[in-house]
């Protein structure tokens, strides 16, 4: 295992020589390197698997903390607002990691096409967890990274290798989590659909009763399962989406705070500033100024 992880780390280091983050030619695959621990930053985790060859990262989801490293991967089954920090990295031993986005349709298709063994462990309903890194998982990711040297092979071979990665996850210790999300009609699947709706419509007024009805649940049941999966209430989830999008608009599109707040659904600039400061630790203008001075973070 150690040899396999060293080889994977070497591949990640090779492709991140020019910067801390490298978006590869393989759809959904990104590589990361960092030579020092990072500040804690807010971010959105997409449905994905994150694997670390060297170093460690900590993710806060509500009151839950997840640390993943060379022994434990992180799997996320729905979009989740988090606080992220690299906790182990140095110039001698940099943080070396990767992220591969997971497609629910591909998971569902593999489940439909295959008679999969039952997963080994039952899990809670949370949409994020850590799982044990196995030699088979490291080996299949190594084959995926090897394709970067032969880009003409990526369109044909990458989907095959990604399908194997999904298979390894489905039969591994976090497989039940992915199966629930991908199984149409399950409560987890219905909550995942509600999360997708919220992600696309966060600027609109939130009507919990309507969202619960779409999920075919009572309001109280919807609240319970939503919080179980995300560690947040629907209103808290919407607020985090709004504030993170406003931050992005100010940082990348250089909107002023009042315009960004209005664009994400706030009618009161003072309320926007208060909630922004509470979430990010500084008023909008000061926070954005600090962010522009920071190195890129992945």
Secondary structure, 3 states (H helix, E strand, C coil): CHHHHHHHHHHHHHHCCCCCEEECCCCCEEEEEECCCCCCEEEEECCEEEEEEECEEEEEECCEEEEECCCEEEEECCCEEEEEEEEECCCCCCEEEEEEECCHHHHHHHHHHCCCCCCCCCCCCCCEEEEECCHHHHHHHHHHHHHHHCHHHHHHHHHHHHHHHHHHHHCCCCHHHHHHHHCCCCHHHHHHHHHHHHHHCCCCCCCHHHHHHHCCCCHHHHHHHHHHHHCCCHHHHHHHHHHHHHHHHHHHCCCCHHHHHHHCCCCCHHHHHHHHHHHHCCCHHHHHHHHHHCCCCC
